[in-house]
């Protein structure tokens, strides 16, 4: 996940980190989430302001937990 003023900066940062980690053999979660306009994307209490982003983030976390469970069980 990245949060930056613009979408391209966050995406570039994610790929810049992902490529060398994959090369080193790290297991990577397939989905990458970039939150653009980070200065206004969050409410004062730290939640995502956009309900669509919130839904996507929750689904991504659910999928991540499922992946971790599958890896731990040897699937």
Gaussian input, Z-matrix of N, CA and C with variables (Angstrom, degrees):
# hf/3-21g

backbone

0 1
 N
 C     1     B1
 C     2     B2     1     A1
 N     3     B3     2     A2     1     D1
 C     4     B4     3     A3     2     D2
 C     5     B5     4     A4     3     D3
 N     6     B6     5     A5     4     D4
 C     7     B7     6     A6     5     D5
 C     8     B8     7     A7     6     D6
 N     9     B9     8     A8     7     D7
 C    10    B10     9     A9     8     D8
 C    11    B11    10    A10     9     D9
 N    12    B12    11    A11    10    D10
 C    13    B13    12    A12    11    D11
 C    14    B14    13    A13    12    D12
 N    15    B15    14    A14    13    D13
 C    16    B16    15    A15    14    D14
 C    17    B17    16    A16    15    D15
 N    18    B18    17    A17    16    D16
 C    19    B19    18    A18    17    D17
 C    20    B20    19    A19    18    D18
 N    21    B21    20    A20    19    D19
 C    22    B22    21    A21    20    D20
 C    23    B23    22    A22    21    D21
 N    24    B24    23    A23    22    D22
 C    25    B25    24    A24    23    D23
 C    26    B26    25    A25    24    D24
 N    27    B27    26    A26    25    D25
 C    28    B28    27    A27    26    D26
 C    29    B29    28    A28    27    D27
 N    30    B30    29    A29    28    D28
 C    31    B31    30    A30    29    D29
 C    32    B32    31    A31    30    D30
 N    33    B33    32    A32    31    D31
 C    34    B34    33    A33    32    D32
 C    35    B35    34    A34    33    D33
 N    36    B36    35    A35    34    D34
 C    37    B37    36    A36    35    D35
 C    38    B38    37    A37    36    D36
 N    39    B39    38    A38    37    D37
 C    40    B40    39    A39    38    D38
 C    41    B41    40    A40    39    D39
 N    42    B42    41    A41    40    D40
 C    43    B43    42    A42    41    D41
 C    44    B44    43    A43    42    D42
 N    45    B45    44    A44    43    D43
 C    46    B46    45    A45    44    D44
 C    47    B47    46    A46    45    D45
 N    48    B48    47    A47    46    D46
 C    49    B49    48    A48    47    D47
 C    50    B50    49    A49    48    D48
 N    51    B51    50    A50    49    D49
 C    52    B52    51    A51    50    D50
 C    53    B53    52    A52    51    D51
 N    54    B54    53    A53    52    D52
 C    55    B55    54    A54    53    D53
 C    56    B56    55    A55    54    D54
 N    57    B57    56    A56    55    D55
 C    58    B58    57    A57    56    D56
 C    59    B59    58    A58    57    D57
 N    60    B60    59    A59    58    D58
 C    61    B61    60    A60    59    D59
 C    62    B62    61    A61    60    D60
 N    63    B63    62    A62    61    D61
 C    64    B64    63    A63    62    D62
 C    65    B65    64    A64    63    D63
 N    66    B66    65    A65    64    D64
 C    67    B67    66    A66    65    D65
 C    68    B68    67    A67    66    D66
 N    69    B69    68    A68    67    D67
 C    70    B70    69    A69    68    D68
 C    71    B71    70    A70    69    D69
 N    72    B72    71    A71    70    D70
 C    73    B73    72    A72    71    D71
 C    74    B74    73    A73    72    D72
 N    75    B75    74    A74    73    D73
 C    76    B76    75    A75    74    D74
 C    77    B77    76    A76    75    D75
 N    78    B78    77    A77    76    D76
 C    79    B79    78    A78    77    D77
 C    80    B80    79    A79    78    D78
 N    81    B81    80    A80    79    D79
 C    82    B82    81    A81    80    D80
 C    83    B83    82    A82    81    D81
 N    84    B84    83    A83    82    D82
 C    85    B85    84    A84    83    D83
 C    86    B86    85    A85    84    D84
 N    87    B87    86    A86    85    D85
 C    88    B88    87    A87    86    D86
 C    89    B89    88    A88    87    D87
 N    90    B90    89    A89    88    D88
 C    91    B91    90    A90    89    D89
 C    92    B92    91    A91    90    D90
 N    93    B93    92    A92    91    D91
 C    94    B94    93    A93    92    D92
 C    95    B95    94    A94    93    D93
 N    96    B96    95    A95    94    D94
 C    97    B97    96    A96    95    D95
 C    98    B98    97    A97    96    D96
 N    99    B99    98    A98    97    D97
 C   100   B100    99    A99    98    D98
 C   101   B101   100   A100    99    D99
 N   102   B102   101   A101   100   D100
 C   103   B103   102   A102   101   D101
 C   104   B104   103   A103   102   D102
 N   105   B105   104   A104   103   D103
 C   106   B106   105   A105   104   D104
 C   107   B107   106   A106   105   D105
 N   108   B108   107   A107   106   D106
 C   109   B109   108   A108   107   D107
 C   110   B110   109   A109   108   D108
 N   111   B111   110   A110   109   D109
 C   112   B112   111   A111   110   D110
 C   113   B113   112   A112   111   D111
 N   114   B114   113   A113   112   D112
 C   115   B115   114   A114   113   D113
 C   116   B116   115   A115   114   D114
 N   117   B117   116   A116   115   D115
 C   118   B118   117   A117   116   D116
 C   119   B119   118   A118   117   D117
 N   120   B120   119   A119   118   D118
 C   121   B121   120   A120   119   D119
 C   122   B122   121   A121   120   D120
 N   123   B123   122   A122   121   D121
 C   124   B124   123   A123   122   D122
 C   125   B125   124   A124   123   D123
 N   126   B126   125   A125   124   D124
 C   127   B127   126   A126   125   D125
 C   128   B128   127   A127   126   D126
 N   129   B129   128   A128   127   D127
 C   130   B130   129   A129   128   D128
 C   131   B131   130   A130   129   D129
 N   132   B132   131   A131   130   D130
 C   133   B133   132   A132   131   D131
 C   134   B134   133   A133   132   D132
 N   135   B135   134   A134   133   D133
 C   136   B136   135   A135   134   D134
 C   137   B137   136   A136   135   D135
 N   138   B138   137   A137   136   D136
 C   139   B139   138   A138   137   D137
 C   140   B140   139   A139   138   D138
 N   141   B141   140   A140   139   D139
 C   142   B142   141   A141   140   D140
 C   143   B143   142   A142   141   D141
 N   144   B144   143   A143   142   D142
 C   145   B145   144   A144   143   D143
 C   146   B146   145   A145   144   D144
 N   147   B147   146   A146   145   D145
 C   148   B148   147   A147   146   D146
 C   149   B149   148   A148   147   D147
 N   150   B150   149   A149   148   D148
 C   151   B151   150   A150   149   D149
 C   152   B152   151   A151   150   D150
 N   153   B153   152   A152   151   D151
 C   154   B154   153   A153   152   D152
 C   155   B155   154   A154   153   D153
 N   156   B156   155   A155   154   D154
 C   157   B157   156   A156   155   D155
 C   158   B158   157   A157   156   D156
 N   159   B159   158   A158   157   D157
 C   160   B160   159   A159   158   D158
 C   161   B161   160   A160   159   D159
 N   162   B162   161   A161   160   D160
 C   163   B163   162   A162   161   D161
 C   164   B164   163   A163   162   D162
 N   165   B165   164   A164   163   D163
 C   166   B166   165   A165   164   D164
 C   167   B167   166   A166   165   D165
 N   168   B168   167   A167   166   D166
 C   169   B169   168   A168   167   D167
 C   170   B170   169   A169   168   D168
 N   171   B171   170   A170   169   D169
 C   172   B172   171   A171   170   D170
 C   173   B173   172   A172   171   D171
 N   174   B174   173   A173   172   D172
 C   175   B175   174   A174   173   D173
 C   176   B176   175   A175   174   D174
 N   177   B177   176   A176   175   D175
 C   178   B178   177   A177   176   D176
 C   179   B179   178   A178   177   D177
 N   180   B180   179   A179   178   D178
 C   181   B181   180   A180   179   D179
 C   182   B182   181   A181   180   D180
 N   183   B183   182   A182   181   D181
 C   184   B184   183   A183   182   D182
 C   185   B185   184   A184   183   D183
 N   186   B186   185   A185   184   D184
 C   187   B187   186   A186   185   D185
 C   188   B188   187   A187   186   D186
 N   189   B189   188   A188   187   D187
 C   190   B190   189   A189   188   D188
 C   191   B191   190   A190   189   D189
 N   192   B192   191   A191   190   D190
 C   193   B193   192   A192   191   D191
 C   194   B194   193   A193   192   D192
 N   195   B195   194   A194   193   D193
 C   196   B196   195   A195   194   D194
 C   197   B197   196   A196   195   D195
 N   198   B198   197   A197   196   D196
 C   199   B199   198   A198   197   D197
 C   200   B200   199   A199   198   D198
 N   201   B201   200   A200   199   D199
 C   202   B202   201   A201   200   D200
 C   203   B203   202   A202   201   D201
 N   204   B204   203   A203   202   D202
 C   205   B205   204   A204   203   D203
 C   206   B206   205   A205   204   D204
 N   207   B207   206   A206   205   D205
 C   208   B208   207   A207   206   D206
 C   209   B209   208   A208   207   D207
 N   210   B210   209   A209   208   D208
 C   211   B211   210   A210   209   D209
 C   212   B212   211   A211   210   D210
 N   213   B213   212   A212   211   D211
 C   214   B214   213   A213   212   D212
 C   215   B215   214   A214   213   D213
 N   216   B216   215   A215   214   D214
 C   217   B217   216   A216   215   D215
 C   218   B218   217   A217   216   D216
 N   219   B219   218   A218   217   D217
 C   220   B220   219   A219   218   D218
 C   221   B221   220   A220   219   D219
 N   222   B222   221   A221   220   D220
 C   223   B223   222   A222   221   D221
 C   224   B224   223   A223   222   D222

   B1=1.4305
   B2=1.5091
   B3=1.3266
   B4=1.4558
   B5=1.5176
   B6=1.3041
   B7=1.4620
   B8=1.5178
   B9=1.3229
   B10=1.4532
   B11=1.5245
   B12=1.3380
   B13=1.4598
   B14=1.5287
   B15=1.3330
   B16=1.4631
   B17=1.5192
   B18=1.3188
   B19=1.4620
   B20=1.5255
   B21=1.3285
   B22=1.4643
   B23=1.5219
   B24=1.3208
   B25=1.4633
   B26=1.5133
   B27=1.3183
   B28=1.4594
   B29=1.5123
   B30=1.3314
   B31=1.4688
   B32=1.5211
   B33=1.3094
   B34=1.4698
   B35=1.5226
   B36=1.3156
   B37=1.4586
   B38=1.5202
   B39=1.3347
   B40=1.4636
   B41=1.5220
   B42=1.3275
   B43=1.4655
   B44=1.5262
   B45=1.3327
   B46=1.4636
   B47=1.5261
   B48=1.3182
   B49=1.4574
   B50=1.5226
   B51=1.3095
   B52=1.4649
   B53=1.5341
   B54=1.3153
   B55=1.4675
   B56=1.5299
   B57=1.3342
   B58=1.4690
   B59=1.5328
   B60=1.3318
   B61=1.4652
   B62=1.5253
   B63=1.3337
   B64=1.4666
   B65=1.5207
   B66=1.3228
   B67=1.4655
   B68=1.5325
   B69=1.3169
   B70=1.4639
   B71=1.5223
   B72=1.3362
   B73=1.4568
   B74=1.5164
   B75=1.3152
   B76=1.4634
   B77=1.5262
   B78=1.3061
   B79=1.4687
   B80=1.5262
   B81=1.3175
   B82=1.4631
   B83=1.5223
   B84=1.3185
   B85=1.4572
   B86=1.5220
   B87=1.3403
   B88=1.4663
   B89=1.5292
   B90=1.3136
   B91=1.4651
   B92=1.5204
   B93=1.3244
   B94=1.4554
   B95=1.5257
   B96=1.3134
   B97=1.4612
   B98=1.5138
   B99=1.3272
   B100=1.4557
   B101=1.5221
   B102=1.3020
   B103=1.4610
   B104=1.5208
   B105=1.3219
   B106=1.4614
   B107=1.5231
   B108=1.3066
   B109=1.4692
   B110=1.5288
   B111=1.3198
   B112=1.4623
   B113=1.5227
   B114=1.3233
   B115=1.4607
   B116=1.5268
   B117=1.3361
   B118=1.4715
   B119=1.5287
   B120=1.3198
   B121=1.4683
   B122=1.5264
   B123=1.3266
   B124=1.4593
   B125=1.5223
   B126=1.3216
   B127=1.4620
   B128=1.5291
   B129=1.3280
   B130=1.4734
   B131=1.5338
   B132=1.3368
   B133=1.4706
   B134=1.5300
   B135=1.3493
   B136=1.4586
   B137=1.5139
   B138=1.3109
   B139=1.4677
   B140=1.5257
   B141=1.3338
   B142=1.4590
   B143=1.5258
   B144=1.3156
   B145=1.4618
   B146=1.5244
   B147=1.3227
   B148=1.4632
   B149=1.5292
   B150=1.3395
   B151=1.4680
   B152=1.5302
   B153=1.3294
   B154=1.4687
   B155=1.5262
   B156=1.3263
   B157=1.4724
   B158=1.5245
   B159=1.3283
   B160=1.4616
   B161=1.5219
   B162=1.3204
   B163=1.4648
   B164=1.5240
   B165=1.3246
   B166=1.4658
   B167=1.5290
   B168=1.3208
   B169=1.4622
   B170=1.5279
   B171=1.3209
   B172=1.4704
   B173=1.5265
   B174=1.3318
   B175=1.4603
   B176=1.5203
   B177=1.3158
   B178=1.4583
   B179=1.5307
   B180=1.3133
   B181=1.4657
   B182=1.5244
   B183=1.3278
   B184=1.4656
   B185=1.5224
   B186=1.3319
   B187=1.4653
   B188=1.5292
   B189=1.3231
   B190=1.4589
   B191=1.5289
   B192=1.3214
   B193=1.4662
   B194=1.5273
   B195=1.3283
   B196=1.4695
   B197=1.5284
   B198=1.3250
   B199=1.4638
   B200=1.5252
   B201=1.3128
   B202=1.4661
   B203=1.5268
   B204=1.3220
   B205=1.4650
   B206=1.5156
   B207=1.3308
   B208=1.4647
   B209=1.5265
   B210=1.3145
   B211=1.4642
   B212=1.5287
   B213=1.3120
   B214=1.4733
   B215=1.5221
   B216=1.3359
   B217=1.4662
   B218=1.5273
   B219=1.3364
   B220=1.4522
   B221=1.5076
   B222=1.3148
   B223=1.4723
   B224=1.5053
   A1=108.34
   A2=115.20
   A3=120.52
   A4=108.89
   A5=115.36
   A6=121.93
   A7=106.62
   A8=116.14
   A9=120.57
   A10=109.34
   A11=117.04
   A12=119.16
   A13=113.28
   A14=116.92
   A15=120.36
   A16=109.66
   A17=116.00
   A18=121.48
   A19=112.12
   A20=117.06
   A21=119.22
   A22=112.30
   A23=117.73
   A24=120.25
   A25=112.19
   A26=116.12
   A27=120.44
   A28=112.03
   A29=116.25
   A30=120.21
   A31=111.34
   A32=116.43
   A33=119.26
   A34=111.01
   A35=115.92
   A36=119.85
   A37=112.39
   A38=116.00
   A39=119.81
   A40=111.26
   A41=116.90
   A42=119.80
   A43=111.11
   A44=117.06
   A45=120.16
   A46=111.22
   A47=117.38
   A48=120.85
   A49=112.01
   A50=116.41
   A51=121.10
   A52=112.99
   A53=117.12
   A54=121.25
   A55=112.07
   A56=119.55
   A57=116.96
   A58=113.27
   A59=117.26
   A60=118.70
   A61=111.22
   A62=116.97
   A63=120.02
   A64=110.67
   A65=116.43
   A66=121.03
   A67=111.00
   A68=116.12
   A69=120.68
   A70=112.77
   A71=116.12
   A72=120.16
   A73=115.17
   A74=117.33
   A75=119.83
   A76=109.98
   A77=115.84
   A78=120.52
   A79=106.74
   A80=115.62
   A81=120.33
   A82=110.68
   A83=115.91
   A84=121.27
   A85=107.09
   A86=118.13
   A87=120.32
   A88=115.30
   A89=117.50
   A90=119.25
   A91=111.27
   A92=114.74
   A93=121.11
   A94=107.20
   A95=116.83
   A96=121.28
   A97=108.95
   A98=115.48
   A99=121.82
   A100=108.73
   A101=116.26
   A102=121.62
   A103=107.00
   A104=115.71
   A105=119.40
   A106=109.50
   A107=116.03
   A108=123.17
   A109=110.07
   A110=114.62
   A111=120.75
   A112=112.63
   A113=116.91
   A114=119.17
   A115=112.73
   A116=117.66
   A117=121.11
   A118=112.36
   A119=117.94
   A120=121.61
   A121=113.15
   A122=117.32
   A123=120.88
   A124=111.06
   A125=115.13
   A126=121.07
   A127=108.46
   A128=117.99
   A129=119.79
   A130=113.91
   A131=117.46
   A132=119.09
   A133=112.89
   A134=117.50
   A135=121.62
   A136=116.35
   A137=117.92
   A138=120.87
   A139=109.85
   A140=115.20
   A141=119.08
   A142=109.13
   A143=116.96
   A144=121.46
   A145=112.28
   A146=117.54
   A147=122.09
   A148=110.04
   A149=117.92
   A150=120.00
   A151=113.52
   A152=117.60
   A153=120.10
   A154=110.45
   A155=116.41
   A156=120.04
   A157=110.55
   A158=116.08
   A159=120.28
   A160=110.57
   A161=116.54
   A162=120.83
   A163=110.67
   A164=116.53
   A165=120.53
   A166=110.87
   A167=116.36
   A168=120.33
   A169=110.66
   A170=117.06
   A171=120.09
   A172=111.29
   A173=116.66
   A174=119.97
   A175=110.66
   A176=116.09
   A177=120.33
   A178=110.92
   A179=116.89
   A180=120.53
   A181=110.37
   A182=116.93
   A183=121.21
   A184=110.52
   A185=116.36
   A186=120.88
   A187=111.36
   A188=116.62
   A189=120.99
   A190=110.82
   A191=116.30
   A192=120.60
   A193=110.25
   A194=117.12
   A195=120.66
   A196=110.82
   A197=117.05
   A198=120.87
   A199=110.92
   A200=116.63
   A201=120.36
   A202=110.34
   A203=116.86
   A204=120.30
   A205=112.06
   A206=116.23
   A207=120.17
   A208=111.08
   A209=116.91
   A210=120.66
   A211=110.27
   A212=116.30
   A213=119.99
   A214=112.31
   A215=116.38
   A216=119.25
   A217=112.17
   A218=116.35
   A219=120.30
   A220=114.99
   A221=117.99
   A222=121.03
   A223=111.40
   D1=142.62
   D2=173.71
   D3=-134.16
   D4=155.09
   D5=173.47
   D6=-136.56
   D7=122.34
   D8=-177.39
   D9=-150.37
   D10=168.31
   D11=179.23
   D12=-62.04
   D13=-31.70
   D14=-179.02
   D15=-130.47
   D16=151.20
   D17=-176.70
   D18=-62.63
   D19=-39.03
   D20=-176.06
   D21=-64.38
   D22=-37.82
   D23=179.71
   D24=-63.27
   D25=-43.54
   D26=178.73
   D27=-64.74
   D28=-43.27
   D29=179.41
   D30=-63.94
   D31=-42.44
   D32=178.81
   D33=-62.18
   D34=-41.42
   D35=178.78
   D36=-63.24
   D37=-41.58
   D38=179.07
   D39=-62.83
   D40=-45.04
   D41=-179.89
   D42=-68.26
   D43=-37.13
   D44=-179.91
   D45=-62.80
   D46=-30.28
   D47=177.27
   D48=-86.59
   D49=-38.34
   D50=-174.80
   D51=-65.36
   D52=-44.71
   D53=-175.08
   D54=-58.78
   D55=-52.14
   D56=179.79
   D57=-67.05
   D58=-33.27
   D59=178.11
   D60=-64.92
   D61=-41.58
   D62=176.52
   D63=-63.01
   D64=-40.96
   D65=179.55
   D66=-61.07
   D67=-33.17
   D68=179.00
   D69=-81.80
   D70=-0.79
   D71=176.00
   D72=93.20
   D73=11.18
   D74=179.32
   D75=-70.02
   D76=142.43
   D77=174.87
   D78=-80.51
   D79=122.19
   D80=-175.94
   D81=-110.95
   D82=139.20
   D83=173.36
   D84=-72.37
   D85=130.44
   D86=-172.24
   D87=-62.18
   D88=-35.01
   D89=-174.40
   D90=-86.59
   D91=137.69
   D92=174.56
   D93=-120.23
   D94=134.81
   D95=-179.80
   D96=-116.95
   D97=128.24
   D98=175.47
   D99=-116.36
   D100=126.80
   D101=175.79
   D102=-102.60
   D103=111.66
   D104=179.00
   D105=-88.58
   D106=167.95
   D107=-177.60
   D108=50.67
   D109=48.65
   D110=-174.43
   D111=-58.83
   D112=-24.38
   D113=-179.80
   D114=-68.27
   D115=-20.79
   D116=179.27
   D117=-125.55
   D118=2.55
   D119=-174.85
   D120=-78.66
   D121=-13.00
   D122=-175.99
   D123=-118.75
   D124=146.98
   D125=175.85
   D126=-77.07
   D127=166.91
   D128=179.26
   D129=-57.18
   D130=-26.72
   D131=178.76
   D132=-89.85
   D133=8.37
   D134=173.38
   D135=91.59
   D136=6.48
   D137=178.72
   D138=-89.42
   D139=155.33
   D140=174.69
   D141=-66.69
   D142=134.51
   D143=-177.26
   D144=-78.34
   D145=-29.75
   D146=-176.87
   D147=-88.54
   D148=118.99
   D149=179.92
   D150=-58.89
   D151=-32.16
   D152=178.42
   D153=-66.59
   D154=-41.64
   D155=177.50
   D156=-64.78
   D157=-39.54
   D158=178.55
   D159=-61.87
   D160=-45.39
   D161=179.27
   D162=-62.01
   D163=-43.73
   D164=179.84
   D165=-64.15
   D166=-41.69
   D167=179.86
   D168=-64.53
   D169=-44.05
   D170=179.08
   D171=-62.07
   D172=-41.53
   D173=178.94
   D174=-65.18
   D175=-40.11
   D176=179.01
   D177=-63.28
   D178=-41.62
   D179=178.76
   D180=-65.58
   D181=-42.08
   D182=177.02
   D183=-59.55
   D184=-45.11
   D185=179.09
   D186=-64.48
   D187=-38.80
   D188=179.16
   D189=-63.92
   D190=-45.24
   D191=178.91
   D192=-61.76
   D193=-39.80
   D194=177.70
   D195=-63.78
   D196=-41.57
   D197=178.38
   D198=-62.96
   D199=-45.21
   D200=178.94
   D201=-61.35
   D202=-41.88
   D203=177.64
   D204=-61.55
   D205=-41.47
   D206=179.29
   D207=-65.82
   D208=-40.83
   D209=179.64
   D210=-65.88
   D211=-42.67
   D212=-179.29
   D213=-65.58
   D214=-31.19
   D215=-179.62
   D216=-86.63
   D217=-1.01
   D218=176.96
   D219=88.46
   D220=11.91
   D221=179.91
   D222=-74.24

